[in-house]
Every structure is written in C-alpha cells, then in structure tokens.
Amino acid sequence: MRYLLLIISLFLFSHHSIAQKVGDSLNTKLNYSEIKQQFHFKAGFQTDFTLGESYISSADSPALGFNLQADWQFYKSFQLGVGMFNSSHKNLDSEVSGLVEQTNLRGTFIGIGYLIQLNEVWAISPHIRYADIKLKQQTNYQSKEFEENADMIIIGASISYQFNNSLSSFIDIESRQLYYEIDSSPQIQELYDKDHFLTLSIGLRYSLFSKNSLF
C-alpha cells in the first residue's frame, strides 16, 4: 500500500511540474505576442529640399508641408503603413518653370518598415514606400491652374523617442524620387521627367497595443 501511495504521489508531482512548465511557456508566448501587434498614428510637419538639376529642383525653394500616417505592426517588428502628405513649392526661376508660380504636391502612400528598438526609449524604423502624386500648379497667366500625375519612391528611416507607453516624438529622414507622367522630347527628358528631394519631418506618434496577436 505504501508503495502504491508513493507511486501515485510521484505521478501527481511530475504531472503538476509538467503542467506548470507548459503554463509558464504559454504565458511567455502570450506576453511576447502582446507586443507584436501595435498601431501607430503619426502627424507632423515636413520640409522638402530639392536636389540635382531637374524641373522643380532647379526652380524652387525648399517646400513646407504636413503629413499624416497610420502604421500597423503586424508581425514581430514588421510594419505596414498608409498615409498622405501635402507640400508647396514656390517657383523662383521663370526660365525653368515658365509661367508656373507655385507647385503643390499632394501624395497618398503605402509602405513597409521594420522597427529596431535601440533601448527603452529610442527606436529606428527603416522603410520604403510608394506614393501616388497629384501636382497642382498655379500660373501667373490669368491665375490658371493645371494638374499632373506622378509616381514617387520613398526610402528613409524614422527615429523615435518614447515619452511613455502611448506618446512618442519622431524625426523622419527620407530620399524621395519623383517620376512625372510628362511626354517630353529626348533633349529635355533629364530636366522634366523626374525630381529628387531630401525630406525631413518632425512630429508626434500615438501608439495603441493589442493583447491579441494574429500570428
């Protein structure tokens, strides 16, 4: 009888130990999954510095604008983002811009990024994006306006500083390549077919955290 009780006791103890380990493992996985899925909402101001010899770059001053963005951190540190921006370029050289006084760029974009946590408060997120662009140009001839379409490729990184669990500040540094949908002659293609910008943005980010991960 004593041996039977001993065997039952050992069985119950080992069963409890195994169950405890499995429970701890599941809790650990749940804790990790809680930080996988995040939602970030960003708003900021931006400045475009034109680079190179091209249509807007050769004629315009640095532009001022704003941007809005929503990011979904859907798997580990990978992020999907959508957003929009608007900036205005004042034309300074009539020999390049002709009658155009101001060019307004309005873009909607989608992209993917990867969050790299440097420490408890600092993080960096490299990203690449595609933007659909509408160029609205004002002329000094009877105040007429023209609209053109363009594509933009954006490569950059966002540096963020976390104040608390929900609020962060950010600085975005981006290289933006703009491709116009303009049919131009071969002699002037380099000037009127594309533009290159260095864009700096600064603003605030609000974060939401989900307790359930999709993965």
C-alpha positions as CSV (number, residue, x, y, z in Angstrom):
1,M,0.0,0.0,0.0
2,R,2.8,2.4,0.9
3,Y,4.5,1.7,-2.5
4,L,1.2,2.4,-4.3
5,L,0.8,5.7,-2.4
6,L,4.4,6.6,-3.2
7,I,3.9,5.9,-6.9
8,I,0.7,7.9,-7.0
9,S,2.4,10.8,-5.2
10,L,5.3,10.8,-7.6
11,F,2.9,10.7,-10.6
12,L,0.9,13.7,-9.3
13,F,4.0,15.7,-8.6
14,S,5.5,15.1,-12.1
15,H,2.2,15.8,-13.7
16,H,2.0,19.1,-11.8
17,S,5.5,20.1,-12.8
18,I,4.9,19.4,-16.4
19,A,1.6,21.3,-16.4
20,Q,3.4,24.2,-14.7
21,K,6.1,24.3,-17.3
22,V,3.6,24.2,-20.1
23,G,1.6,27.0,-18.5
24,D,4.7,29.2,-18.0
25,S,5.6,28.6,-21.6
26,L,2.2,29.6,-22.8
27,N,2.2,32.7,-20.6
28,T,5.7,33.7,-22.0
29,K,4.4,33.3,-25.6
30,L,1.3,35.4,-24.8
31,N,3.5,38.1,-23.3
32,Y,5.6,38.2,-26.4
33,S,2.5,38.2,-28.7
34,E,1.1,41.1,-26.8
35,I,3.9,43.4,-28.0
36,K,3.8,42.1,-31.6
37,Q,0.6,43.8,-32.8
38,Q,0.7,47.6,-32.4
39,F,-1.0,50.5,-34.1
40,H,0.8,53.8,-34.5
41,F,-0.8,57.2,-35.6
42,K,1.7,59.9,-36.7
43,A,1.2,63.6,-37.6
44,G,4.0,66.0,-38.4
45,F,5.4,68.9,-40.4
46,Q,7.8,68.3,-43.3
47,T,10.4,70.3,-45.3
48,D,11.4,69.2,-48.9
49,F,14.9,70.2,-50.0
50,T,15.3,69.8,-53.8
51,L,18.4,68.2,-55.1
52,G,20.0,67.9,-58.5
53,E,19.2,69.6,-61.9
54,S,15.6,68.9,-62.8
55,Y,12.2,70.6,-63.2
56,I,11.2,71.6,-59.6
57,S,14.7,71.1,-58.2
58,S,16.2,73.8,-60.5
59,A,13.5,76.4,-59.9
60,D,12.0,76.0,-56.5
61,S,12.8,77.0,-52.9
62,P,12.6,74.4,-50.1
63,A,9.0,73.4,-49.5
64,L,6.9,73.3,-46.4
65,G,4.1,70.9,-45.7
66,F,2.5,68.3,-43.4
67,N,2.0,64.6,-43.2
68,L,-0.4,62.0,-41.6
69,Q,0.3,58.3,-41.3
70,A,-1.0,55.1,-39.7
71,D,1.2,52.1,-39.1
72,W,0.2,48.5,-38.2
73,Q,2.9,46.4,-36.6
74,F,1.5,43.1,-37.7
75,Y,4.3,40.5,-37.2
76,K,7.2,40.8,-34.8
77,S,8.9,44.1,-35.9
78,F,7.4,44.4,-39.4
79,Q,5.1,47.4,-40.1
80,L,2.7,48.2,-42.8
81,G,1.9,51.9,-43.3
82,V,-0.5,54.1,-45.2
83,G,-0.7,57.9,-45.2
84,M,-0.8,61.2,-47.0
85,F,1.3,64.4,-47.3
86,N,1.0,67.8,-48.8
87,S,3.7,70.3,-49.6
88,S,4.0,73.6,-51.6
89,H,7.0,74.6,-53.7
90,K,7.4,78.2,-54.7
91,N,8.9,78.6,-58.2
92,L,11.8,81.1,-58.2
93,D,13.3,80.7,-61.7
94,S,10.9,81.6,-64.6
95,E,13.5,80.4,-67.2
96,V,12.9,76.8,-65.9
97,S,9.3,77.0,-64.6
98,G,7.9,79.3,-67.2
99,L,4.6,80.8,-66.1
100,V,4.3,78.5,-63.1
101,E,4.4,80.4,-59.8
102,Q,3.8,77.6,-57.3
103,T,3.6,73.8,-57.4
104,N,1.6,71.9,-54.8
105,L,2.4,68.2,-54.2
106,R,-0.3,66.0,-52.7
107,G,0.5,62.4,-52.2
108,T,-1.0,59.2,-50.8
109,F,1.4,56.4,-50.0
110,I,1.7,52.8,-48.8
111,G,4.9,51.2,-47.5
112,I,6.6,48.6,-45.3
113,G,9.1,49.2,-42.5
114,Y,11.0,47.3,-39.7
115,L,11.2,48.5,-36.1
116,I,14.6,48.3,-34.4
117,Q,14.5,49.0,-30.7
118,L,17.8,50.6,-29.6
119,N,17.0,50.8,-25.9
120,E,14.0,51.5,-23.7
121,V,13.2,54.9,-25.2
122,W,15.0,55.1,-28.6
123,A,14.0,53.2,-31.8
124,I,14.7,53.5,-35.5
125,S,12.4,52.2,-38.3
126,P,13.9,51.9,-41.9
127,H,11.2,52.0,-44.5
128,I,10.4,52.0,-48.2
129,R,7.2,53.5,-49.7
130,Y,5.3,54.1,-53.0
131,A,3.3,57.3,-53.4
132,D,0.7,58.3,-56.0
133,I,1.2,62.1,-56.6
134,K,-1.0,64.9,-57.8
135,L,0.8,68.1,-58.9
136,K,-1.4,71.2,-58.8
137,Q,0.4,74.1,-60.4
138,Q,-0.7,77.8,-60.3
139,T,0.4,80.1,-63.1
140,N,0.7,83.9,-63.3
141,Y,-1.4,83.9,-66.5
142,Q,-5.0,84.7,-65.6
143,S,-4.5,82.7,-62.4
144,K,-5.0,79.4,-64.3
145,E,-4.3,76.0,-62.6
146,F,-3.0,72.8,-64.1
147,E,-2.9,69.3,-62.7
148,E,-0.5,66.5,-63.4
149,N,0.1,62.9,-62.2
150,A,3.4,61.5,-60.9
151,D,4.8,58.5,-59.1
152,M,7.2,58.7,-56.1
153,I,9.6,56.2,-54.5
154,I,10.5,57.0,-50.9
155,I,13.4,55.4,-49.0
156,G,14.2,56.5,-45.4
157,A,14.1,56.0,-41.7
158,S,12.1,57.2,-38.7
159,I,13.9,57.9,-35.4
160,S,11.6,58.0,-32.4
161,Y,11.9,58.9,-28.7
162,Q,9.3,57.4,-26.4
163,F,7.9,59.6,-23.6
164,N,5.6,56.9,-22.2
165,N,3.7,53.8,-23.4
166,S,1.5,55.8,-25.8
167,L,3.2,59.0,-26.8
168,S,6.5,59.4,-28.8
169,S,8.2,62.1,-30.9
170,F,9.7,61.3,-34.3
171,I,12.1,62.6,-36.9
172,D,11.9,61.1,-40.4
173,I,14.8,61.4,-42.9
174,E,13.8,60.4,-46.5
175,S,15.1,60.3,-50.0
176,R,12.2,60.9,-52.4
177,Q,12.4,60.3,-56.2
178,L,9.6,61.8,-58.2
179,Y,8.7,60.5,-61.7
180,Y,6.5,62.7,-63.8
181,E,4.0,61.4,-66.4
182,I,5.0,64.1,-68.9
183,D,5.9,63.3,-72.5
184,S,9.0,65.4,-73.2
185,S,11.5,65.4,-76.1
186,P,14.7,63.4,-75.6
187,Q,16.7,66.7,-75.3
188,I,14.9,67.8,-72.1
189,Q,14.0,64.4,-70.6
190,E,16.6,64.7,-67.8
191,L,15.1,68.1,-66.8
192,Y,11.4,67.4,-66.9
193,D,10.9,63.6,-66.3
194,K,11.9,63.3,-62.7
195,D,12.9,65.1,-59.5
196,H,14.8,64.3,-56.3
197,F,14.1,65.5,-52.8
198,L,15.6,65.2,-49.3
199,T,12.7,65.4,-46.9
200,L,12.8,66.0,-43.2
201,S,9.7,65.5,-41.0
202,I,9.1,66.1,-37.3
203,G,6.1,65.3,-35.2
204,L,4.3,63.1,-32.7
205,R,3.2,59.5,-32.7
206,Y,0.4,57.9,-30.6
207,S,0.5,54.2,-30.1
208,L,-2.1,51.5,-29.3
209,F,-1.2,48.0,-28.2
210,S,-3.3,44.9,-28.8
211,K,-3.3,41.9,-26.4
212,N,-4.1,39.5,-29.2
213,S,-1.6,38.8,-32.0
214,L,-2.6,37.5,-35.4
215,F,0.5,35.2,-35.5
